[in-house]
């Protein structure tokens, strides 16, 4: 067996104490557009159906974000906001740095140690506030976690600010060496001695403290980012038993053991599915069978978060994500992935929607999702997936586009003439 590392995914430690967690909930602060690497042949535009709105922005952005009242295009050191559906330029500013969206606010952060974050007003492009540090992958209830690491300083400063005003909600400075985890509404600090402290992300209030044994077993050093994970109200810690890796689940509110299960955090992805824990193939590491050279599936399971018992399972590879009253199953090793709708209670197949690129993660609720896929003749098909009912409605076809991207509500494609095409669904 060979394990190929494709990068870290899941609720790992914060930068500098490991890698930041793009888990199911913590991903929601990231920009609304996710690249799907669809490169399509140029050609003439074809009329689309009535529910699909098409907008052409007279500029090309390296990155495109959806936000309140329009879209943001980022190219080199220029950030522009265009209104929809008029494609009117609302504002343009010159500012270098990495751009992310948090609670509808564009945040621009300089790279490296000693970074600073600037929040731009969505309406005017003016500076709303400035703070030392860089945004961590945690945004919840209108607050944003910033981490400030400086060269030659052996401490790390954490600050949680109100996204709208930049006001400090709470802050903490600690020795560099403690690991920090976060998942939306929880902030967890874990020292090498095993002392764990859990805080409320919004207020900084200490919710619980206790001692939790670190990951144990060969190849599971304390700082192994695959050895610990936050999932809902649980802290999962890896352990080896007779050469087999399992995970011990600790209650975050009391830091006491709740259950143990045969979950290998090194090769399996875990996510919060409401009252359950979803277990699937890790997106960052693939297990290769030594005899056949093929990717070996770890299957998918839904585990009761209270007891650790398996509610249902399937041998199919991939990941599970809870959206409203259903589960979405997809395998990212396939491009585009096959989108299957499963019953959340028993895993029964409700619908197979075919192969589509959808911007992950999904929005909350049972709403529709825009999806794209490339045809054999170089076209882009745009469809609306009704996840609750398991239906697909084709909205239109586009040909004069390259490097298409999709999010939950927008499809963005670059055009050969240097413009950007944007498509979204007209409300019913």
VEXDREN-2710 file (C-alpha; in Angstrom, 1 decimal):
% VEXDREN-2710
k/r/px/py/pz
1/UNK/0.0/0.0/0.0
2/UNK/1.2/3.5/-0.9
3/UNK/-0.2/6.8/0.4
4/UNK/0.2/9.7/-1.9
5/UNK/-0.1/13.1/-0.2
6/UNK/-2.0/15.7/-2.3
7/UNK/-2.1/18.4/0.3
8/UNK/-3.8/18.9/3.6
9/UNK/-7.6/19.0/3.8
10/UNK/-9.7/19.0/6.9
11/UNK/-9.6/20.6/10.3
12/UNK/-5.9/20.9/10.9
13/UNK/-4.0/23.4/13.1
14/UNK/-3.6/27.0/12.2
15/UNK/-0.7/28.3/10.1
16/UNK/2.6/28.0/11.8
17/UNK/1.3/25.4/14.2
18/UNK/0.4/23.2/11.3
19/UNK/-1.9/24.0/8.4
20/UNK/-5.3/25.9/8.4
21/UNK/-8.5/24.0/8.3
22/UNK/-10.8/24.3/5.3
23/UNK/-13.4/22.1/7.0
24/UNK/-17.1/21.9/6.0
25/UNK/-18.2/24.9/8.1
26/UNK/-14.9/26.8/8.0
27/UNK/-14.9/26.9/4.3
28/UNK/-17.9/29.1/4.1
29/UNK/-15.8/32.3/4.6
30/UNK/-13.7/31.6/1.5
31/UNK/-14.4/33.3/-1.8
32/UNK/-17.6/32.2/-3.5
33/UNK/-15.8/31.0/-6.6
34/UNK/-13.9/27.6/-6.7
35/UNK/-11.8/26.7/-9.7
36/UNK/-12.8/23.6/-11.6
37/UNK/-10.2/23.7/-14.3
38/UNK/-12.5/23.6/-17.3
39/UNK/-10.6/24.8/-20.4
40/UNK/-12.9/25.1/-23.4
41/UNK/-12.5/25.8/-27.1
42/UNK/-13.3/29.3/-28.4
43/UNK/-16.4/29.8/-30.6
44/UNK/-19.5/31.9/-31.0
45/UNK/-22.0/32.4/-28.1
46/UNK/-25.2/30.4/-28.3
47/UNK/-28.5/31.8/-27.0
48/UNK/-29.3/30.5/-23.5
49/UNK/-32.7/29.7/-22.0
50/UNK/-34.8/32.4/-20.3
51/UNK/-33.9/31.6/-16.7
52/UNK/-30.2/32.1/-17.3
53/UNK/-28.9/35.7/-16.9
54/UNK/-25.7/36.5/-18.9
55/UNK/-23.5/39.5/-18.0
56/UNK/-20.3/40.5/-19.7
57/UNK/-17.8/42.5/-17.6
58/UNK/-15.3/44.5/-19.7
59/UNK/-12.3/43.2/-17.8
60/UNK/-10.5/39.9/-17.0
61/UNK/-9.8/39.0/-13.4
62/UNK/-7.3/36.4/-12.2
63/UNK/-9.8/35.7/-9.4
64/UNK/-13.5/36.5/-9.2
65/UNK/-15.6/36.7/-6.0
66/UNK/-19.3/36.9/-5.6
67/UNK/-20.4/39.4/-3.0
68/UNK/-23.3/41.7/-1.9
69/UNK/-24.6/43.6/-4.9
70/UNK/-22.1/42.4/-7.5
71/UNK/-18.8/40.6/-8.2
72/UNK/-15.2/41.4/-7.4
73/UNK/-12.4/41.0/-10.0
74/UNK/-8.8/40.7/-8.8
75/UNK/-6.0/41.1/-11.3
76/UNK/-2.4/41.8/-10.2
77/UNK/-2.6/44.8/-7.8
78/UNK/-6.1/46.0/-8.9
79/UNK/-9.4/45.1/-7.2
80/UNK/-12.6/46.1/-9.1
81/UNK/-16.3/45.7/-8.2
82/UNK/-19.0/45.4/-10.8
83/UNK/-22.7/45.6/-10.2
84/UNK/-25.0/42.9/-11.4
85/UNK/-26.8/42.7/-13.8
86/UNK/-25.8/46.1/-15.3
87/UNK/-22.0/45.2/-15.3
88/UNK/-21.4/48.9/-14.2
89/UNK/-18.1/49.5/-12.6
90/UNK/-18.8/50.6/-9.0
91/UNK/-15.2/51.1/-7.9
92/UNK/-11.6/50.2/-8.5
93/UNK/-8.7/50.3/-6.1
94/UNK/-5.0/49.6/-6.4
95/UNK/-3.9/47.3/-3.6
96/UNK/-1.6/44.3/-3.5
97/UNK/-2.1/41.2/-1.5
98/UNK/-4.2/38.1/-1.2
99/UNK/-8.0/38.8/-1.3
100/UNK/-10.6/36.7/0.6
101/UNK/-14.3/37.4/1.4
102/UNK/-15.6/37.3/5.0
103/UNK/-19.2/38.1/5.9
104/UNK/-19.6/40.0/2.6
105/UNK/-16.4/42.1/3.2
106/UNK/-13.4/41.9/0.9
107/UNK/-10.2/41.4/3.0
108/UNK/-6.8/42.1/1.5
109/UNK/-3.8/40.6/3.3
110/UNK/-0.1/41.0/2.6
111/UNK/2.0/37.9/2.4
112/UNK/4.6/36.5/4.8
113/UNK/5.4/37.2/8.5
114/UNK/4.2/40.5/9.9
115/UNK/1.3/40.7/7.5
116/UNK/-1.5/43.2/7.7
117/UNK/-5.2/42.9/6.8
118/UNK/-7.2/45.7/5.2
119/UNK/-11.0/45.5/5.0
120/UNK/-12.6/47.3/2.0
121/UNK/-16.1/48.8/2.2
122/UNK/-18.3/46.8/-0.3
123/UNK/-20.1/49.9/-1.4
124/UNK/-17.3/52.4/-2.0
125/UNK/-14.0/50.4/-2.0
126/UNK/-12.7/52.7/0.8
127/UNK/-10.8/51.3/3.7
128/UNK/-13.1/50.2/6.5
129/UNK/-10.4/49.0/8.9
130/UNK/-6.8/47.8/9.2
131/UNK/-5.4/45.2/11.5
132/UNK/-2.1/43.4/12.1
133/UNK/-2.2/39.7/11.1
134/UNK/-3.7/37.5/8.5
135/UNK/-7.2/36.0/8.3
136/UNK/-7.4/32.4/9.4
137/UNK/-9.9/29.9/8.0
138/UNK/-12.5/30.7/10.6
139/UNK/-15.4/33.1/10.2
140/UNK/-18.6/32.7/12.2
141/UNK/-21.4/35.0/13.3
142/UNK/-19.9/38.1/11.7
143/UNK/-16.4/37.7/13.3
144/UNK/-13.0/37.0/11.8
145/UNK/-10.0/35.4/13.4
146/UNK/-6.7/37.0/12.6
147/UNK/-3.3/35.5/13.4
148/UNK/-0.2/37.7/13.8
149/UNK/3.2/36.0/13.5
150/UNK/6.3/38.1/13.4
151/UNK/9.9/37.2/12.6
152/UNK/12.2/36.8/15.6
153/UNK/9.3/36.7/18.1
154/UNK/8.4/33.4/19.9
155/UNK/4.8/34.3/20.5
156/UNK/1.7/34.3/18.3
157/UNK/-1.1/36.8/18.7
158/UNK/-4.7/35.8/18.0
159/UNK/-7.4/38.5/17.5
160/UNK/-11.1/38.0/16.8
161/UNK/-12.6/41.1/15.2
162/UNK/-16.0/42.2/14.1
163/UNK/-16.0/42.0/10.3
164/UNK/-18.2/45.1/9.8
165/UNK/-16.4/47.5/12.1
166/UNK/-13.0/45.9/12.8
167/UNK/-13.6/46.2/16.6
168/UNK/-11.7/43.7/18.7
169/UNK/-14.0/41.1/20.3
170/UNK/-11.1/39.4/22.2
171/UNK/-7.5/38.6/21.8
172/UNK/-4.9/36.2/23.1
173/UNK/-1.1/36.0/22.9
174/UNK/0.7/32.7/23.6
175/UNK/3.9/30.9/23.2
176/UNK/4.7/29.6/19.7
177/UNK/4.6/25.9/20.1
178/UNK/1.0/25.3/21.3
179/UNK/-1.2/24.0/18.6
180/UNK/-4.4/25.9/17.8
181/UNK/-7.5/24.5/16.0
182/UNK/-10.7/26.2/15.1
183/UNK/-14.0/25.3/13.4
184/UNK/-16.4/28.1/13.0
185/UNK/-17.6/28.7/16.6
186/UNK/-14.8/27.0/18.6
187/UNK/-11.2/28.0/19.3
188/UNK/-9.1/25.2/20.7
189/UNK/-5.6/25.6/22.2
190/UNK/-3.6/22.4/22.8
191/UNK/-0.2/22.4/24.5
192/UNK/2.4/19.7/24.1
193/UNK/1.8/18.7/27.7
194/UNK/-1.8/17.6/26.7
195/UNK/-3.6/20.6/28.4
196/UNK/-6.5/21.6/26.2
197/UNK/-8.5/24.8/26.4
198/UNK/-11.8/25.4/24.4
199/UNK/-13.1/28.9/23.8
200/UNK/-16.2/30.4/22.2
201/UNK/-15.0/32.0/19.0
202/UNK/-17.3/34.9/19.2
203/UNK/-16.7/36.0/22.8
204/UNK/-13.4/34.3/23.8
205/UNK/-15.1/32.8/26.9
206/UNK/-13.5/29.6/28.1
207/UNK/-16.0/26.8/27.7
208/UNK/-13.9/23.9/29.0
209/UNK/-10.4/22.9/30.0
210/UNK/-8.8/19.4/30.5
211/UNK/-6.1/17.0/29.6
212/UNK/-6.4/15.0/26.4
213/UNK/-3.7/12.5/25.4
214/UNK/-1.9/13.3/22.2
215/UNK/-2.0/11.1/19.1
216/UNK/-0.3/7.8/20.0
217/UNK/1.4/5.2/17.8
218/UNK/4.2/4.9/15.2
219/UNK/4.2/7.7/12.7
220/UNK/1.8/9.8/14.9
221/UNK/4.0/12.6/16.4
222/UNK/2.2/15.3/18.4
223/UNK/2.4/17.8/15.5
224/UNK/1.0/15.4/12.9
225/UNK/-1.7/17.5/11.4
226/UNK/-3.6/14.3/10.5
227/UNK/-3.7/13.2/14.1
228/UNK/-6.4/15.5/15.4
229/UNK/-9.5/17.0/13.9
230/UNK/-12.5/19.2/15.1
231/UNK/-15.9/17.9/13.9
232/UNK/-19.0/19.6/15.3
233/UNK/-18.8/19.3/19.0
234/UNK/-16.1/16.6/19.0
235/UNK/-12.3/16.5/19.0
236/UNK/-11.0/13.4/17.2
237/UNK/-7.6/12.1/18.2
238/UNK/-5.8/9.4/16.3
239/UNK/-4.4/6.3/18.1
240/UNK/-2.9/3.0/16.9
241/UNK/-4.1/-0.3/18.3
242/UNK/-2.2/-3.4/17.2
243/UNK/-1.1/-1.6/14.1
244/UNK/-4.6/-0.4/13.2
245/UNK/-5.4/3.3/13.4
246/UNK/-8.6/4.4/15.3
247/UNK/-9.9/7.7/16.5
248/UNK/-11.0/8.6/20.0
249/UNK/-13.8/11.2/20.1
250/UNK/-13.8/13.7/23.0
251/UNK/-16.7/15.9/24.0
252/UNK/-15.6/19.5/23.5
253/UNK/-17.9/20.9/26.2
254/UNK/-16.4/18.6/28.9
255/UNK/-13.2/17.2/27.3
256/UNK/-14.1/13.7/28.3
257/UNK/-14.0/10.6/26.0
258/UNK/-17.3/9.9/24.2
259/UNK/-16.5/7.0/21.9
260/UNK/-13.8/5.3/19.7
261/UNK/-14.2/4.2/16.1
262/UNK/-12.1/2.7/13.3
263/UNK/-11.5/6.0/11.6
264/UNK/-8.0/6.6/10.1
265/UNK/-7.5/10.4/10.0
266/UNK/-4.5/10.0/7.7
267/UNK/-6.5/8.7/4.8
268/UNK/-10.1/9.5/5.6
269/UNK/-12.0/12.8/5.6
270/UNK/-14.4/13.6/8.4
271/UNK/-17.0/16.3/8.4
272/UNK/-19.9/17.6/10.5
273/UNK/-23.2/16.3/9.2
274/UNK/-25.6/17.8/11.8
275/UNK/-26.1/15.1/14.5
276/UNK/-23.8/12.8/12.6
277/UNK/-20.2/12.5/11.5
278/UNK/-19.6/11.8/7.8
279/UNK/-16.5/9.7/6.9
280/UNK/-15.2/9.4/3.4
281/UNK/-12.0/9.3/1.3
282/UNK/-9.6/12.1/2.3
283/UNK/-9.2/14.6/-0.5
284/UNK/-5.6/15.3/0.5
285/UNK/-4.2/11.7/0.5
286/UNK/-5.0/8.8/-1.7
287/UNK/-4.3/5.1/-0.9
288/UNK/-2.7/3.2/-3.8
289/UNK/-3.0/-0.6/-3.8
290/UNK/0.6/-2.0/-4.1
291/UNK/-0.6/-5.0/-6.2
292/UNK/-2.8/-3.2/-8.7
293/UNK/-1.6/0.4/-8.6
294/UNK/-5.2/1.6/-8.4
295/UNK/-6.7/4.0/-5.9
296/UNK/-8.1/1.9/-3.0
297/UNK/-11.5/3.1/-1.8
298/UNK/-12.1/3.5/1.9
299/UNK/-15.8/3.8/1.3
300/UNK/-18.1/6.2/3.0
301/UNK/-19.9/6.0/6.4
302/UNK/-22.3/8.1/8.5
303/UNK/-21.6/7.8/12.2
304/UNK/-23.8/8.8/15.1
305/UNK/-22.0/11.7/16.8
306/UNK/-23.3/10.7/20.2
307/UNK/-22.5/7.0/20.2
308/UNK/-19.9/6.4/17.4
309/UNK/-22.1/3.7/16.0
310/UNK/-22.3/3.4/12.2
311/UNK/-25.8/4.5/11.0
312/UNK/-25.1/3.4/7.4
313/UNK/-22.2/2.8/5.0
314/UNK/-21.4/2.2/1.4
315/UNK/-18.4/0.8/-0.4
316/UNK/-18.5/3.6/-3.0
317/UNK/-15.5/5.9/-2.8
318/UNK/-15.8/9.6/-2.3
319/UNK/-16.9/12.3/0.1
320/UNK/-20.2/13.0/1.8
321/UNK/-21.7/16.4/2.4
322/UNK/-24.9/17.3/4.2
323/UNK/-27.2/19.8/2.4
324/UNK/-30.5/20.3/4.1
325/UNK/-32.4/17.0/4.4
326/UNK/-30.2/15.1/1.9
327/UNK/-26.6/13.9/1.5
328/UNK/-24.5/14.6/-1.5
329/UNK/-21.9/11.9/-2.5
330/UNK/-19.1/12.7/-4.9
331/UNK/-15.7/11.4/-5.8
332/UNK/-13.1/14.1/-6.5
333/UNK/-10.8/11.6/-8.1
334/UNK/-13.2/11.7/-11.1
335/UNK/-13.5/14.8/-13.2
336/UNK/-16.2/15.9/-13.3
337/UNK/-17.4/14.0/-10.3
338/UNK/-20.6/12.0/-10.3
339/UNK/-23.2/13.7/-8.2
340/UNK/-25.4/11.3/-6.2
341/UNK/-28.2/12.3/-3.9
342/UNK/-28.6/10.0/-0.9
343/UNK/-31.2/9.8/1.8
344/UNK/-29.6/11.2/5.0
345/UNK/-31.4/8.6/7.2
346/UNK/-30.3/5.4/5.5
347/UNK/-28.0/6.2/2.6
348/UNK/-30.6/5.1/0.0
349/UNK/-29.9/6.4/-3.5
350/UNK/-32.5/9.1/-4.3
351/UNK/-31.1/10.3/-7.6
352/UNK/-28.0/10.1/-9.8
353/UNK/-27.6/13.6/-11.3
354/UNK/-24.7/12.6/-13.6
355/UNK/-21.2/14.2/-13.8
356/UNK/-21.1/17.9/-13.0
357/UNK/-18.7/20.5/-11.5
358/UNK/-20.3/22.3/-8.6
359/UNK/-18.7/25.0/-6.5
360/UNK/-17.9/23.5/-3.1
361/UNK/-18.9/23.9/-0.4
362/UNK/-22.6/24.2/-0.7
363/UNK/-24.9/26.9/0.8
364/UNK/-27.2/26.0/3.6
365/UNK/-30.7/24.6/3.1
366/UNK/-32.3/22.7/0.3
367/UNK/-31.9/25.2/-2.5
368/UNK/-30.7/24.8/-6.0
369/UNK/-27.1/24.8/-7.2
370/UNK/-25.5/25.9/-10.5
371/UNK/-23.3/23.3/-12.1
372/UNK/-21.2/23.1/-15.3
373/UNK/-19.5/20.5/-17.5
374/UNK/-17.7/20.6/-20.8
375/UNK/-19.1/18.8/-23.9
376/UNK/-17.1/16.7/-26.4
377/UNK/-17.2/19.6/-28.9
378/UNK/-15.7/22.2/-26.5
379/UNK/-19.0/23.7/-25.2
380/UNK/-19.9/24.5/-21.6
381/UNK/-23.3/23.2/-20.3
382/UNK/-24.8/25.2/-17.5
383/UNK/-27.5/23.5/-15.4
384/UNK/-29.4/24.0/-12.2
385/UNK/-29.4/21.0/-9.8
386/UNK/-32.4/20.7/-7.5
387/UNK/-30.7/18.7/-4.7
388/UNK/-33.8/18.2/-2.6
389/UNK/-35.8/16.7/-5.5
390/UNK/-32.9/15.2/-7.3
391/UNK/-33.5/17.0/-10.6
392/UNK/-31.4/18.6/-13.3
393/UNK/-32.5/21.5/-15.5
394/UNK/-30.2/22.6/-18.3
395/UNK/-30.2/26.4/-18.5
396/UNK/-28.0/27.0/-21.4
397/UNK/-24.8/26.4/-23.4
398/UNK/-21.8/28.7/-23.8
399/UNK/-18.9/28.4/-26.3
400/UNK/-16.9/31.6/-26.2
401/UNK/-15.3/30.9/-22.8
402/UNK/-12.1/29.5/-21.2
403/UNK/-11.1/28.6/-17.6
404/UNK/-14.7/28.4/-16.3
405/UNK/-15.4/28.4/-12.6
406/UNK/-18.5/27.8/-10.7
407/UNK/-19.8/28.6/-7.3
408/UNK/-23.1/27.9/-5.6
409/UNK/-24.9/30.8/-7.4
410/UNK/-22.5/32.0/-10.2
411/UNK/-20.7/30.7/-13.2
412/UNK/-17.7/32.7/-14.3
413/UNK/-15.7/32.2/-17.6
414/UNK/-12.9/34.1/-19.1
415/UNK/-13.3/35.0/-22.8
416/UNK/-10.6/35.2/-25.5
417/UNK/-11.3/38.9/-26.0
418/UNK/-10.2/39.7/-22.5
419/UNK/-13.7/40.1/-21.0
420/UNK/-15.3/38.0/-18.3
421/UNK/-18.7/36.3/-18.7
422/UNK/-20.9/35.8/-15.7
423/UNK/-24.0/33.6/-15.6
424/UNK/-26.6/33.1/-12.8
425/UNK/-30.1/31.8/-12.6
426/UNK/-33.1/34.2/-12.7
427/UNK/-35.4/33.6/-9.7
428/UNK/-38.5/31.5/-10.5
END
